[in-house]
């Protein structure tokens, strides 16, 4: 584990910048290590914004890279739209978006590598063409970039909040307001690193919701994202006391069809075409499990 002693010329700099100045590692890698509590200042984990002092002793560990052999797989894939720049696909519930430890195959990336021949290289070999993600058990629409120019345009639209992302969800309880906005910062849960949470100092996150239909003990809502934080909808709905039904991380044990994943569907996706500038919008129905559950709730009154 390397030990770095902060020099006089780097004092008062942010921890990530000071380390980048005094090591051969990139600032982005160091920031990731800091975020994952793998950097210690005088034996204590610190945030990236910590201002270092002369003589601070900093220890950090560079994890050994796991080499993933990502191969194209002939998996079922519903391609909603495709041209020379972009594709729009309907990800089924239960499919991981890209390979990672424990999920080297059977992912959306494995599928698009087989069905879509040209993919942008910006996110490397593990996430070719992937501009944004949805959770494993969230179904619905994703945009795929087929070249780097298209990728940069689509990513910029997400950052500038000009793309459209509308979700459907079945949530616990009956909401007091028919419409609303949840604006609460999201960061890693301090007690459980598998979870995200609304935390002071987290990244800004904004979710708009609208009630579509009410049932006994549950509500169907539409949600629109301004930001795209990890688990954003799931965290925000839990935060206001209406967790997504079936959610294994943020929902109660007593829920609709437990162990089958959350009832959350990316229904609508809109963006400006990277080359033509045309406004494009796509919509797909929720999966059968989602629709069947809605019918059961309607029958209950």
C-alpha positions as CSV (number, residue, x, y, z in Angstrom):
1,X,0.0,0.0,0.0
2,X,1.8,3.2,-1.2
3,X,2.4,6.0,1.4
4,X,2.5,9.6,0.1
5,X,3.6,12.5,2.3
6,X,2.1,15.8,1.2
7,X,4.7,18.3,0.1
8,X,4.6,22.1,0.8
9,X,3.6,23.0,-2.7
10,X,0.5,20.9,-2.6
11,X,-0.8,22.0,0.8
12,X,-4.4,23.3,0.9
13,X,-5.3,21.5,-2.3
14,X,-8.2,19.0,-2.5
15,X,-7.2,15.5,-1.6
16,X,-7.9,14.1,-5.1
17,X,-5.9,16.9,-6.9
18,X,-3.0,16.7,-4.5
19,X,-2.7,13.0,-4.9
20,X,-2.9,13.3,-8.7
21,X,0.0,15.9,-8.5
22,X,2.2,13.5,-6.4
23,X,1.5,10.2,-8.1
24,X,1.3,8.8,-11.6
25,X,-2.4,7.9,-11.2
26,X,-5.2,9.7,-12.9
27,X,-7.4,12.0,-10.8
28,X,-10.5,10.1,-11.9
29,X,-9.1,6.8,-10.6
30,X,-8.0,8.5,-7.3
31,X,-11.5,10.1,-7.0
32,X,-13.1,6.6,-7.4
33,X,-10.8,5.2,-4.7
34,X,-11.6,8.0,-2.3
35,X,-15.4,7.5,-2.9
36,X,-15.0,3.8,-2.0
37,X,-13.1,4.6,1.2
38,X,-9.8,3.2,0.0
39,X,-7.7,6.4,0.7
40,X,-6.6,7.2,4.2
41,X,-5.2,10.4,5.5
42,X,-3.3,9.9,8.7
43,X,-5.1,6.5,9.0
44,X,-8.6,8.1,8.5
45,X,-10.8,7.9,5.4
46,X,-11.4,11.4,3.9
47,X,-13.6,12.8,1.2
48,X,-12.2,14.2,-2.1
49,X,-12.8,17.8,-1.0
50,X,-10.6,17.4,2.1
51,X,-7.9,20.1,2.0
52,X,-4.5,18.4,2.6
53,X,-1.9,19.8,5.0
54,X,1.9,19.7,4.7
55,X,3.1,16.4,6.1
56,X,-0.2,14.5,5.8
57,X,0.6,10.8,5.4
58,X,-1.7,9.3,2.8
59,X,-2.2,5.6,2.1
60,X,-4.2,4.1,-0.7
61,X,-4.6,0.8,-2.4
62,X,-4.9,0.2,-6.1
63,X,-7.2,-2.8,-6.6
64,X,-5.9,-5.4,-9.0
65,X,-7.8,-5.1,-12.3
66,X,-10.2,-7.8,-13.1
67,X,-9.9,-8.8,-16.7
68,X,-13.4,-9.4,-18.2
69,X,-13.7,-11.2,-21.5
70,X,-16.8,-9.6,-23.0
71,X,-18.2,-11.5,-25.9
72,X,-21.2,-11.1,-28.2
73,X,-24.1,-13.4,-27.2
74,X,-27.2,-14.3,-29.3
75,X,-29.6,-13.2,-26.6
76,X,-33.2,-12.0,-27.2
77,X,-33.2,-8.3,-27.7
78,X,-36.1,-6.0,-28.7
79,X,-34.6,-3.2,-30.8
80,X,-37.2,-0.4,-31.0
81,X,-35.3,1.8,-33.4
82,X,-31.9,1.8,-35.1
83,X,-30.0,4.0,-37.6
84,X,-26.3,4.7,-38.3
85,X,-25.9,6.8,-35.1
86,X,-28.3,5.5,-32.4
87,X,-30.4,2.6,-31.4
88,X,-33.2,2.3,-28.8
89,X,-33.7,-1.0,-27.0
90,X,-36.3,-2.3,-24.6
91,X,-34.3,-4.0,-21.7
92,X,-36.3,-6.8,-20.1
93,X,-36.6,-7.0,-16.3
94,X,-33.9,-9.1,-14.8
95,X,-31.2,-8.3,-17.2
96,X,-28.0,-6.5,-16.0
97,X,-26.9,-3.7,-18.3
98,X,-23.2,-4.3,-18.5
99,X,-20.7,-7.0,-17.4
100,X,-19.2,-6.7,-13.9
101,X,-17.9,-9.1,-11.2
102,X,-20.5,-11.9,-11.0
103,X,-22.2,-10.9,-14.2
104,X,-19.6,-11.6,-17.0
105,X,-22.3,-12.8,-19.4
106,X,-26.0,-12.6,-20.2
107,X,-26.0,-8.8,-20.0
108,X,-27.5,-6.2,-22.3
109,X,-24.0,-5.4,-23.5
110,X,-23.4,-9.0,-24.5
111,X,-26.7,-8.8,-26.5
112,X,-26.1,-5.5,-28.2
113,X,-22.6,-6.6,-29.3
114,X,-24.3,-9.4,-31.2
115,X,-27.3,-7.6,-32.6
116,X,-25.8,-4.1,-33.2
117,X,-22.5,-4.2,-34.9
118,X,-21.2,-0.6,-34.5
119,X,-20.9,0.8,-31.0
120,X,-19.2,3.8,-29.5
121,X,-15.9,3.3,-27.7
122,X,-16.1,6.1,-25.1
123,X,-17.0,3.8,-22.2
124,X,-14.4,1.1,-23.2
125,X,-14.8,-2.6,-23.8
126,X,-17.1,-3.2,-20.7
127,X,-19.8,-0.7,-21.7
128,X,-19.6,-0.1,-25.4
129,X,-22.4,2.1,-26.6
130,X,-23.9,2.5,-23.2
131,X,-24.9,6.1,-22.5
132,X,-27.1,5.6,-19.4
133,X,-28.2,2.7,-17.3
134,X,-31.3,1.3,-15.6
135,X,-31.2,-1.2,-12.7
136,X,-31.3,-5.0,-13.3
137,X,-34.9,-5.4,-12.3
138,X,-36.1,-2.2,-14.0
139,X,-37.5,-2.8,-17.4
140,X,-37.7,-0.4,-20.4
141,X,-36.0,1.9,-22.8
142,X,-32.3,2.7,-23.2
143,X,-30.5,4.7,-25.8
144,X,-27.4,3.1,-27.4
145,X,-24.7,5.2,-29.2
146,X,-23.2,3.6,-32.3
147,X,-20.3,6.0,-32.6
148,X,-18.4,8.4,-30.4
149,X,-19.9,11.6,-31.9
150,X,-23.4,10.3,-31.2
151,X,-22.4,9.2,-27.7
152,X,-21.1,12.7,-26.8
153,X,-24.3,14.3,-28.0
154,X,-26.6,12.0,-26.1
155,X,-24.5,12.3,-22.9
156,X,-24.6,16.1,-23.2
157,X,-28.4,16.0,-23.5
158,X,-28.6,13.9,-20.3
159,X,-26.2,16.4,-18.5
160,X,-28.2,19.4,-19.8
161,X,-31.5,17.8,-18.8
162,X,-32.9,18.1,-22.3
163,X,-33.6,14.4,-22.9
164,X,-36.9,13.0,-21.7
165,X,-37.2,10.0,-19.4
166,X,-40.6,9.0,-18.1
167,X,-41.1,6.0,-15.8
168,X,-44.1,4.1,-14.4
169,X,-44.0,2.7,-10.9
170,X,-46.4,1.0,-8.5
171,X,-45.6,2.4,-5.0
172,X,-46.8,1.6,-1.5
173,X,-49.5,3.7,0.1
174,X,-51.7,6.6,-1.1
175,X,-49.9,9.8,-2.0
176,X,-51.2,13.0,-0.4
177,X,-50.7,15.1,-3.5
178,X,-51.5,14.3,-7.1
179,X,-48.3,15.9,-8.4
180,X,-45.0,16.8,-6.8
181,X,-41.3,17.2,-7.0
182,X,-38.7,15.5,-4.8
183,X,-35.5,17.5,-4.6
184,X,-33.0,15.8,-2.3
185,X,-29.3,15.0,-2.6
186,X,-28.3,11.3,-3.0
187,X,-25.1,9.6,-2.0
188,X,-23.9,6.3,-0.6
189,X,-25.7,5.0,2.5
190,X,-23.3,5.4,5.4
191,X,-24.6,2.3,7.1
192,X,-25.0,0.0,4.1
193,X,-22.7,0.4,1.1
194,X,-25.0,-1.6,-1.1
195,X,-27.6,1.2,-0.8
196,X,-27.9,4.8,-1.8
197,X,-29.7,7.3,0.5
198,X,-30.7,10.9,0.8
199,X,-27.6,12.4,2.5
200,X,-26.2,15.8,3.3
201,X,-23.5,16.5,0.8
202,X,-24.8,14.0,-1.7
203,X,-25.2,14.8,-5.4
204,X,-28.2,16.9,-6.5
205,X,-31.2,14.8,-7.5
206,X,-34.6,15.9,-8.8
207,X,-37.6,13.6,-9.5
208,X,-41.0,14.7,-10.5
209,X,-44.0,12.5,-9.9
210,X,-47.7,12.4,-10.9
211,X,-50.4,10.1,-9.6
212,X,-52.1,8.1,-12.4
213,X,-54.3,5.6,-10.5
214,X,-55.0,4.7,-6.9
215,X,-55.7,1.3,-5.3
216,X,-56.1,-0.1,-1.8
217,X,-52.6,0.3,-0.3
218,X,-50.9,1.1,-3.5
219,X,-50.6,3.8,-6.2
220,X,-49.6,3.8,-9.9
221,X,-47.5,6.9,-10.6
222,X,-45.5,8.4,-13.5
223,X,-42.1,9.8,-12.8
224,X,-39.8,12.2,-14.8
225,X,-36.1,12.5,-14.0
226,X,-34.1,15.6,-14.2
227,X,-31.0,13.9,-12.9
228,X,-29.8,10.3,-13.1
229,X,-28.3,9.2,-9.8
230,X,-27.9,5.6,-8.9
231,X,-31.3,4.1,-7.7
232,X,-32.7,7.7,-7.8
233,X,-36.4,6.9,-8.1
234,X,-36.2,4.0,-5.6
235,X,-34.3,6.2,-3.1
236,X,-36.6,9.2,-3.5
237,X,-39.8,7.2,-3.2
238,X,-38.5,5.5,-0.1
239,X,-37.5,8.9,1.3
240,X,-41.0,10.3,1.1
241,X,-42.5,7.1,2.6
242,X,-43.8,5.5,-0.6
243,X,-41.2,2.9,-1.7
244,X,-41.6,1.1,-5.0
245,X,-43.5,-2.1,-4.6
246,X,-41.4,-5.2,-4.9
247,X,-38.1,-3.3,-4.2
248,X,-35.8,-5.7,-2.5
249,X,-33.4,-2.9,-1.2
250,X,-35.6,0.0,-0.3
251,X,-39.1,-1.5,0.2
252,X,-40.8,-3.3,3.1
253,X,-40.7,-7.1,3.4
254,X,-44.5,-7.3,2.9
255,X,-45.0,-6.2,-0.7
256,X,-46.3,-7.3,-4.1
257,X,-44.7,-10.5,-5.4
258,X,-41.5,-10.3,-3.3
259,X,-38.3,-11.6,-4.8
260,X,-39.3,-10.7,-8.3
261,X,-37.9,-7.2,-8.4
262,X,-39.4,-3.7,-8.2
263,X,-42.4,-2.6,-10.3
264,X,-40.5,0.2,-12.1
265,X,-40.6,0.6,-15.9
266,X,-38.8,3.1,-18.2
267,X,-41.8,3.8,-20.4
268,X,-40.8,6.8,-22.5
269,X,-37.5,8.0,-23.9
270,X,-37.0,11.2,-25.9
271,X,-33.9,13.0,-27.3
272,X,-32.6,15.1,-30.1
273,X,-31.0,13.0,-32.9
274,X,-27.2,13.6,-32.8
275,X,-26.9,14.2,-36.5
276,X,-30.3,15.4,-37.9
277,X,-31.4,17.3,-34.8
278,X,-34.8,15.7,-35.1
279,X,-36.7,15.4,-31.9
280,X,-37.4,11.7,-31.4
281,X,-39.6,10.0,-28.8
282,X,-40.3,6.3,-28.1
283,X,-42.7,4.5,-25.8
284,X,-43.1,0.8,-24.8
285,X,-45.7,-1.0,-22.6
286,X,-44.8,-2.3,-19.2
287,X,-43.9,-6.0,-19.1
288,X,-46.7,-8.6,-18.5
289,X,-45.9,-9.0,-14.8
290,X,-46.4,-5.3,-14.3
291,X,-49.7,-5.2,-16.2
292,X,-51.0,-8.4,-14.5
293,X,-50.3,-6.9,-11.1
294,X,-52.2,-3.7,-12.1
295,X,-55.2,-5.8,-13.1
296,X,-55.2,-7.6,-9.7
297,X,-55.1,-4.3,-7.9
298,X,-58.0,-3.0,-9.9
299,X,-60.0,-6.1,-9.1
300,X,-59.4,-5.6,-5.4
301,X,-61.1,-2.2,-5.6
